[in-house]
Amino acid sequence: MKRLVADTGPVLHLHEAGALHLLPLAGEIFLPPLVAAELRPRISALPKWAKVQALSSTAQARALEWRRAGLLHVGEAEALALARESKSDWFLTDDAAARLMAESLNVEVHGSIGVVLWAAVNRLVKKSEAEAFLIGLEKSSLWMSLKVRIEARAALEKLFA
């Protein structure tokens, strides 16, 4: 089973899109305590499958360095530090800076759209469901450029061709 560490974005956006149930299908989901705290006022209760895991002092120091350097915000920094420390299979973020930082550290990164497309590739959802989830993400608090919207829909069409 894959080990996934998420920052606030994908959990929140997939929740808003009605697709949060897809996350545990991809693997075990871990959140740093700060991300869990950021989610609590926005999601009535954290899902039972979300595992909150504290960072070591080394990972906390690394996250603090990234924040002080202005590279990442608190939640993204802690989640990426946890992903690196725990050698997670995927780091989940919808933040562009966190994505770039993760890629520069050779950490595999995916976002909310990637989770929906992963579920479609693995035939865990029908085409109509995946389309509904993409529409839900477009209506969520996730900002997506027109280019990303078009690419996501094209990828979905190709998957179900």
Buried (B, 14 or more C-beta within 10 A) or exposed (E): EEBBBBBBBBBBBBBBBBBBBBBBEBBBBBBBEBBBBBBEEEBEEBBEEBEEBEBEEEBBEBBBEBBEEEBBBBBBBBBBBBBBBBEBBBBBBBBEBBBEBBEEEEBBBBBBBBBBBBBBEEEBBEEEBBBBBBBBBBEBEBEBEEEBBEEBBEBBEEEEE
